[in-house]
Amino acid sequence: MNPTVQRKERLEALVHLARVSKGWNRAQLAKALGRDPTKLLPESANPKMDYLVSLAEVLEWPVGEVVEAIWSGADSPLAAETPQGETFEALNEELMGAVRRGDYKAVVSLGQRMYRVARSADERAHASVREAAGWDGLGRYQKVLEVVQRGLRQGPMSVRLRLVLQASLANAQYTLWDLTPALGTSEVLARWYASNPPEKQHDWKRVAYVHYVRGNTHRRLMAMEPENLLLHAESAKADLEQSRSSYTRLAGELADPSLLGVANTCRGGLIEVGVELKERSPSEAVALMRSELAASVDLGPTVAGDWIESWGWWCIFASNIAMRHLTGPERQQALKWLLGKALEVADRLDNWSMRERVFTIQFALHDRLSAETGLDLPLTINEEDRSVISATMSRFPSFRPTAWRILETAQVVSGA
């Protein structure tokens, strides 16, 4: 069917649904939509935003879901026809090749095709795991959340697949700063693994991962819930120490040195936590981390991605310490160096989560300096900054208020 015709039919179905759900006649619906009763439907298959907003309000749906419902009939990969002869196994093999190439758009597309040909709850869950990994690689964490939640709704499935989906759910929640749900999901997983230790050596990586996510969730909650700072700091320390120990051991047992990079990320988080537990002074911690970073950060092509990412997170952890505890020139000098290094790593790895942290901390510092000095300090960005900030806000709903303030108040200059 013609895509334009299909979109019109979807739109007509939504308008009918809106009228039926409210029990309205055409005149009442037309008034709510700002339309003539004889022309409830726009002529175009691409209705204007004001129409979509009004329709969403009548349906009591998010605007994005209305847009997706109109377009999915023609263009959604999950709604498309499946080419004859495609098999789940062949698509999975092709997808793994895309993973090795780092072609995450292909990973998403192949995962969606796997979902279409899946014949059981397990296969649909498996396809969801694959597709979510692709979205994660593209930095589209809201899509990770949606796909993982869809996978978990497939009903009874193998325990292994359910645990993988739940771990992906916890990490997506953590990444998007939905910290209370992240803590709850990772807590359920940690308790399950405590009662059901894996039998296969390789599966212990999932246990280490759960403690990594729960520990870092507690670490972030130190700042979000200062009344529970000590509780979160002690919990973060216990989880990150266990995760670091596990990843270090598994790196040797599985001959996988990339796991040492994850262990090093845990070590950086432990230094941030240790400051809150008064194990070392903030100045000492920042100086130590800057010293190790200066000696270790190497963006050469031979350095493993997990190690590079680890040092990027060290920059963020040290920046958190500086923002909370340092003052004056010591704070400004430390943050300028640390955030510059973090952005280098984020750009090298195309890591959107790290970019979000850099921009958030930079703007928080600008706000604090303005408050401390009583001056309306100028904020400048260049065109590239503006583009990256806009892309970041699309990926992190919690970042949008900060991003809008940056874009509305900053002066855009050449080569800033």
Secondary structure, DSSP 4 states (H G I P E B T S, - for coil): --HHHHHHHHHHHHHHHHHHHHT--HHHHHHHHT--GGG-S-SSSS--HHHHHHHHHHHT--HHHHHHHHHHHHH-TTTSPPPTT--HHHHHHHHHHHHHHT-HHHHHHHHHHHHHH--SHHHHHHHHHHHHHHHHHTT-HHHHHHHHHHHHTT-S--HHHHHHHHHHHHHHHHHTT-HHHHHHHHHHHHHHHHHS--SSGGGHHHHHHHHHHHHHHHHHHHHH-GGGHHHHHHHHHHHHHHHHHHHHHHHHHTT-THHHHHHHHHHHHHHHHHHHTTSS-HHHHHHHHHHHHHHH----TTS-HHHHHHHHHHHHHHHHHHHHH--HHHHHHHHHHHHHHHHHHHHHHT-HHHHHHHHHHHHHHHHHHHHHHTS----EE-HHHHHHHHHHHHH-GGGHHHHHHHHHHPEE-TT-
